[in-house]
């Protein structure tokens, strides 16, 4: 799976105002980045999500996936959700790296 292709598709979808599609493509990219253990890609995806979330908030009238519209349904805005997922992935990758380092140190001892 080519991460760059997924990110390009997400950008294309956002450019067409298809923010839900862009979100799902970013989530797919986030899964790929996690499976690869790619910290830099996780950070990049989080930054893209923040940028797209800001773009959604600027849409007038409010877009159906904006924070205000999500609140009216008792939900979290999807790009806020993406930010939370990215943080969780970041923490899992950091934890796995620390665990691997600790195991390597134990083997050497």
C-alpha positions in Angstrom: 0.0 0.0 0.0 1.5 3.3 -1.1 1.0 5.9 1.6 1.7 8.8 -0.7 -1.1 7.7 -3.0 -3.6 7.6 -0.1 -2.5 11.1 1.0 -2.9 12.4 -2.6 -6.4 10.9 -2.8 -7.3 12.6 0.5 -6.0 16.0 -0.8 -8.0 15.5 -4.0 -11.2 14.7 -2.1 -10.7 17.7 0.2 -10.2 20.0 -2.8 -13.5 18.8 -4.1 -15.2 19.5 -0.7 -15.5 15.7 0.0 -14.3 16.1 3.5 -15.8 12.8 4.8 -13.9 10.9 2.1 -10.7 12.9 2.9 -11.1 11.9 6.5 -11.5 8.2 5.8 -8.5 8.3 3.5 -6.4 10.0 6.2 -7.6 7.3 8.7 -6.5 4.6 6.2 -3.1 6.4 5.9 -2.9 6.5 9.7 -3.4 2.7 9.9 -0.7 2.1 7.3 1.7 4.4 9.1 1.1 2.6 12.4 1.6 -0.8 10.8 4.9 0.4 9.4 5.9 2.1 12.7 6.4 5.3 10.8 6.4 8.1 13.4 7.1 10.8 10.8 4.1 9.8 8.7 1.9 9.8 11.8 2.9 13.4 12.5 2.4 14.4 8.9 -1.1 12.8 8.8 -2.0 14.6 12.0 -0.9 17.9 10.5 -2.9 17.3 7.4 -6.0 16.4 9.5 -5.6 19.6 11.5 -5.3 21.6 8.2 -8.4 19.9 6.8 -10.3 20.4 10.1 -9.6 24.1 9.9 -10.8 24.2 6.3 -14.1 22.5 7.3 -14.6 25.1 10.1 -14.2 27.9 7.6 -17.0 26.6 5.3 -20.1 28.8 5.3 -22.8 27.7 5.9 -21.3 25.2 8.4 -20.4 21.9 6.8 -22.2 18.8 8.1 -18.9 17.5 9.6 -18.0 20.8 11.3 -17.7 21.0 15.1 -21.0 22.9 15.5 -22.9 20.5 13.3 -21.4 17.5 15.1 -22.3 19.0 18.5 -26.0 19.3 17.4 -25.9 15.5 16.9 -24.1 14.9 20.2 -21.0 13.8 18.3 -17.3 14.7 18.1 -16.2 16.4 14.9 -14.4 13.8 12.6 -11.2 15.8 12.3 -11.1 16.1 16.1 -11.5 12.4 16.2 -8.6 12.0 13.8 -6.4 14.1 16.1 -7.3 11.8 19.0 -6.5 8.7 16.9 -3.2 10.1 15.8 -2.3 10.8 19.4 -3.1 7.2 20.4 -1.1 5.9 17.5 1.8 8.1 18.5 1.7 6.8 22.1 1.5 3.2 20.9 4.5 3.6 18.7 6.5 5.3 21.5 5.5 2.6 23.9 6.5 -0.2 21.5 9.9 1.6 20.9 10.6 1.8 24.6 9.6 -1.8 25.1 11.9 -2.9 22.3 14.7 -0.9 23.8 14.2 -2.4 27.2 14.1 -5.9 25.8 17.3 -5.2 23.9 19.0 -4.0 27.0 17.8 -7.1 28.9 19.3 -9.4 26.3 22.7 -7.6 26.4 22.8 -7.8 30.3 
